[in-house]
Amino acid sequence: MCGTIVCDDTTPEDHTPTEHLLDLAFGSGRHSKTSYRLREGSAAVPGLSLVTRDAGVGISGTISFWPLAIGSRQSPALLLGPLAVHPDRQGLGIGLALMREGLARAQAQGHGLVLLVGDEPYYAKVGFARLPDGLISLPGPVDPARFLYLELRPGALAGVEGLARVPGSAPLAVPHAAQGHEQHCEA
């Protein structure tokens, strides 16, 4: 439970309605975004995929966290997302409740660093801030103003640098335009 909003663990039966919610929230083109590329061939971290349920709309909110390994040192981190709330239930605190519960669970599991691509004013409500330019890159274009991080453990970002990828995967090529300040596409 997260406040007065009940956050449940995602079940296999939630897959289809969750995909419907994500299509509703982000459109079917969401699979071409950089964040989705990082999720390919990976599974969400057990215990960190949550939903909220509503008799009127079914799955009213969803969040997941995915494992990352960063740079040559394979520094561990989590990728938050997608986070979605049904359009008819936005503004009720569902997204914030899902984030707070998910981040608390991630911290309890011992995770230290969370990354995401998103709207800084919204995610700052739970402590996310803009990632310092050039520190970490993703395998595709990302607007640097939307590349955010949160330390669940103080100092978790120290010494972390390089390309983020799925743990144990071969390094992905980073297109030239996806590096540095030339990143202007939304992920």
KAPE-V849765 format. One record per helix or strand. SS is the DSSP state (a for helix, b for strand). FROM is the first residue (numbers start at 1). TO is the last residue. If there is no record, write none. Layout:
SS | FROM | TO
SS | FROM | TO
This chain:
b | 2 | 2
b | 5 | 5
b | 8 | 9
a | 14 | 26
a | 28 | 32
a | 34 | 39
b | 44 | 44
b | 50 | 54
b | 58 | 70
b | 75 | 85
a | 87 | 89
a | 94 | 108
b | 113 | 117
a | 120 | 126
b | 129 | 130
b | 136 | 137
a | 144 | 146
b | 147 | 151
b | 162 | 165
a | 176 | 178
a | 180 | 182
